């Protein structure tokens, strides 16, 4: 993890404007609606295929594999919802919201409004203490100071968080469901009735279909496999984005360009990687230009990396395996603080 005290000299705020001008001149903020429509239709066909398999096939081991397929489809639908939330698909806010509500609430089981609130806060202040909700995790610590505040079971988990990290990711999908429900029951929920009704549709078809076509114990196994695999997939894609990177204090003086670049990590591009990560392996480009369609991220990377090199801004890209090594190393380093304190008090 890059230490808190690492900062850069206050640069001109015009640098981001200059970079944005270069990006716009190349047409990299222009929408790619046909490409997205092809992607959406393809993943919806897989969704229908998975449900058809669930209804028509009566072989348990096939349904276990089908649960993994549905997990892949669910995560890919989540990536579509992510892009809709960032207005990457259409110029029209209403059209993006329609897609976000369909895939988010109805197909993934996640409140689109809750996700927008949380994700916008993350984008505004990534990896900033007390501002970024993505580093405010009750059972995991990303700074030594936070680790020492943990108590009870959270303290035990923090001590061993590097070893427990991937098992914990299996609960990510469940957390999306629970957090969505808690949000809609709160006083700050936006469009609570619409969001709740559409979320209700999700639970109706999901639980209704599974328990209608499978014996109860097979239904439970199917749900456990699907939810755990979805969580592991989503969590393992999200984690490399920022975990183990620079964490800043609330009063950090970093400008927008450096705040977004220094706190993010790219995972090296490739045909399979780009699809598997839903474009989020271009995390630096995405954070600098959240409305940029997924298809343009690779071209934008060339411009942005060169721009950062010209101005001495560290641009961090690594392989998939190295990204997880860096994450686990950072978690182990933070967890060691709790382990050392426990040894000192024994």
Secondary structure by P-SEA (a helix, b strand, c coil): cccccccccccccaaaaaaaaaaaaacccccaaaaaaaaaaaaaaaaaaaaaaacccccaaaaaaaaaaaaaaaaaaaaaaaaaaaccccccaaaaaaaaaacccccccccaaaaaaaaaaaaacccccccccccccccccccaaaaaaccaaaaaaaacccccccccccaaaaaaaaaaaaaaacccccaaaaaaaaaaaaaaaaaaaaaacccaaaaaaaaaaaaaaaaaaaaaaaaacccccccccccccccaaaaaaaacccccccaaaaaaaccccaaaaaaacccccccaaaaaaaaaaaaaaaaccbbbbbcaaaaaaaaaaaaaaaaaaaaaaaaaac
